Amino acid sequence: MPGPSARSIFGITPNKTYQDLVRESKTRIKEVSAQDATQLLQERPDAVIIDCREPNESALGRIPGAVVMPRGVLEQSIERSVPRDRTVIVYCASGNRSALAADVLMQMGYADVASMAGGIRGWVDAGGELEG
């Protein structure tokens, strides 16, 4: 008789979709609107805004002052650039990848982190400026 699987030992639920992961992340993180993000950036000038889109997406326009750190390298790059005690706002195209990124950052010890709901699309719709 075979022993327990690695999935059962580590508490992994098989067959989750991308949307399942995003939905679960959004239950654990703080989301802010584009307007909230603007206000937060004004109130906390040392806050860091991270664009977790791919470089080809960021090249089309990003929030002024954003640090481009694609989702695929976020975990290995963040500690070199952003101290854990900083306020961090993460955004992507629509708010899904940034939710996953915010969830991971919280697991890494970043306590004041939020995902921008609606992503860069929400930013633009709210009249936010772009650079690049």
C-alpha positions as CSV (number, residue, x, y, z in Angstrom):
1,M,0.0,0.0,0.0
2,P,1.5,3.4,-1.0
3,G,2.2,6.0,1.7
4,P,0.8,9.5,1.8
5,S,1.4,11.7,-1.3
6,A,3.5,14.8,-1.2
7,R,0.4,16.8,-1.9
8,S,-1.4,15.5,1.3
9,I,1.8,15.9,3.4
10,F,2.2,19.6,2.5
11,G,-1.5,20.4,2.5
12,I,-1.7,21.2,-1.2
13,T,-5.1,21.0,-2.8
14,P,-4.8,19.7,-6.3
15,N,-6.4,21.2,-9.4
16,K,-6.7,24.9,-8.4
17,T,-7.0,27.2,-11.3
18,Y,-5.3,30.6,-11.7
19,Q,-8.6,32.3,-10.8
20,D,-8.9,30.1,-7.6
21,L,-5.4,31.3,-6.5
22,V,-6.3,34.9,-7.2
23,R,-9.6,34.7,-5.4
24,E,-7.9,33.1,-2.4
25,S,-5.2,35.8,-2.4
26,K,-7.7,38.6,-2.4
27,T,-9.2,37.2,0.8
28,R,-5.8,37.7,2.6
29,I,-4.6,41.0,1.2
30,K,-5.6,44.6,1.2
31,E,-6.8,46.1,-2.0
32,V,-6.8,49.8,-2.7
33,S,-8.5,51.8,-5.5
34,A,-6.5,54.0,-7.9
35,Q,-7.8,57.0,-5.9
36,D,-6.7,55.5,-2.6
37,A,-3.3,54.7,-4.0
38,T,-2.9,58.3,-5.2
39,Q,-3.8,59.6,-1.7
40,L,-1.5,57.0,0.0
41,L,1.4,58.0,-2.2
42,Q,0.8,61.7,-1.3
43,E,0.6,61.0,2.4
44,R,3.6,58.6,2.5
45,P,6.3,60.0,0.1
46,D,8.6,57.0,1.0
47,A,6.0,54.5,-0.2
48,V,7.0,52.3,-3.1
49,I,4.8,51.5,-6.0
50,I,5.8,48.3,-7.9
51,D,4.7,47.5,-11.4
52,C,4.7,43.7,-11.5
53,R,3.9,43.4,-15.2
54,E,6.3,42.1,-17.8
55,P,8.8,44.6,-19.3
56,N,7.0,44.8,-22.6
57,E,3.8,45.8,-20.8
58,S,5.6,48.4,-18.6
59,A,7.2,49.9,-21.6
60,L,3.8,51.0,-22.9
61,G,3.4,53.2,-19.8
62,R,3.7,53.0,-16.1
63,I,2.8,55.0,-13.0
64,P,5.4,57.7,-12.5
65,G,8.1,56.6,-10.1
66,A,7.0,52.9,-10.2
67,V,9.7,50.3,-9.8
68,V,9.3,47.7,-12.5
69,M,9.7,44.3,-11.0
70,P,8.0,41.6,-13.0
71,R,5.9,39.0,-11.1
72,G,8.3,36.2,-12.2
73,V,11.3,37.7,-10.4
74,L,9.6,39.6,-7.6
75,E,10.5,37.2,-4.7
76,Q,14.2,37.2,-5.7
77,S,14.5,40.9,-6.4
78,I,12.3,42.7,-3.8
79,E,14.7,42.5,-0.8
80,R,17.5,44.3,-2.8
81,S,15.3,47.2,-3.6
82,V,12.6,47.7,-0.9
83,P,13.0,47.5,2.9
84,R,10.3,45.5,4.7
85,D,9.2,48.5,6.7
86,R,8.1,50.5,3.7
87,T,4.5,50.9,2.5
88,V,4.2,49.0,-0.8
89,I,1.5,49.2,-3.5
90,V,1.7,46.6,-6.2
91,Y,-0.1,46.9,-9.5
92,C,-0.4,45.0,-12.8
93,A,-2.7,45.2,-15.8
94,S,-6.0,44.4,-14.0
95,G,-5.3,43.6,-10.4
96,N,-4.9,39.8,-10.5
97,R,-1.1,39.3,-10.6
98,S,-0.7,42.2,-8.2
99,A,-3.0,40.3,-5.7
100,L,-0.8,37.3,-6.0
101,A,2.3,39.4,-5.6
102,A,0.9,41.2,-2.5
103,D,0.1,37.9,-0.9
104,V,3.6,36.7,-1.4
105,L,5.1,39.9,-0.1
106,M,3.1,39.6,3.1
107,Q,4.4,36.0,3.5
108,M,7.9,37.5,3.1
109,G,7.3,39.9,6.0
110,Y,6.2,43.1,4.2
111,A,3.4,44.2,6.6
112,D,2.1,47.3,4.9
113,V,1.4,46.1,1.3
114,A,-1.6,46.5,-0.9
115,S,-2.7,45.5,-4.4
116,M,-4.2,48.2,-6.6
117,A,-7.6,47.0,-7.7
118,G,-8.2,47.4,-11.3
119,G,-4.5,47.7,-12.1
120,I,-3.1,50.2,-14.6
121,R,-6.4,50.1,-16.3
122,G,-8.1,51.4,-13.2
123,W,-5.4,54.0,-12.8
124,V,-5.9,55.3,-16.3
125,D,-9.7,55.3,-16.0
126,A,-9.3,57.4,-12.8
127,G,-7.3,59.9,-14.7
128,G,-3.9,58.9,-13.4
129,E,-0.7,60.0,-15.2
130,L,1.6,57.6,-17.0
131,E,5.3,57.8,-17.9
132,G,7.5,55.9,-20.3
